[in-house]
Structures are given as C-alpha cells and as structure tokens.
C-alpha cells in the first residue's frame, strides 16, 4: 500500500504556486497528492513510477485470474 506522507499533501492553491517545484521533486516513489476542499483529488507522480505500479497491478491481476482459472478445473 502506498504511504502518503502528510508533508506531501498539498492544497491546490499552494500547488498552483509551486507546480514546477512539485514536478521536479516527484521522482521515484516520492509523489504529491493535491487536495481540494480537504479531499485528495489528484497527484503529481513520476511517470516511470506510475508505469511500474501499473505493471505490478497487472501481474497481480493476472496471477489472480490464473489461480481462479486453475480452481475451475
């Protein structure tokens, strides 16, 4: 599970003012959650890290499907 550090939750008004810095700092597993009216609405995340997470989810989903398929026979 992803751990969101409190310092990495940024109100949208603050994020607008320092978007360039957030993009620069969003490397590897360091990402920022943008909040609006106190609720998480978006994130600034390293694209390579996002793709890695998606790949891991795909692999986990394929394992689950394979296990379910094997149980069916």
N, C-alpha and C positions, 0 to 999 in steps of 0.2 A: 504494500500500500504506500502511496506517495505521502510523504510527510511535508506539510506546508508550514514553514517557519513563520511565526507571527510578523517578523520584520519584512517578509516577502509578500504580505497582503497590502496592496496599495490602493487607496481610494482613487477613483477615476480622475478627479480634479488634480491630484498630485501626479498621477501617471501621465497626464497630458503634458505637464510642465517638464517632466524628465524622461520622456519616452526614449530618446536617444540613449541615455544612460542605462535604462532598463534593458534595451535591446543588446547593448554592449555587455552587460553583466549576465545576461541569460545565456550561460554557456554550460554544456554538460547537463548535470542534473539540477543546476541552480535555475529556478524559474520564479516568475512573479504572478500572483493572482491579482487581477484588477477587480475591485469591488465597486458596486453602485448601490447607494442606499443601504449599505451594510451587508449586501449579499454578493457572493462571488459570481461574476458574470463572464469573465474572460481570463486569458492567461497570455503571458509573454514567455515563450519556451523555445529553447534551441531546437531547430527543425530536425537535426540528426538524432537528438534525444527522443523527440516525439516519434520519429520513424522507428527507433529501437523499441519503444514501448508498444507501438502498434504491432511490430513483428512478434514480440513476446506474447501479446494477447492472441495473435493469430495462431501461434504454435500451441498455446494453452487450449484454445478453442478446438484446434484440430485433434489434440490428444483426447479431449473430452468426447468429441464426435466419434473418434476411433474406439474409445472404450465402450461407448453406448452401442456402437455397431457390433462390437465383439460380444456384448452381453445378449444381443438379439439372436445369436446363433447357438 
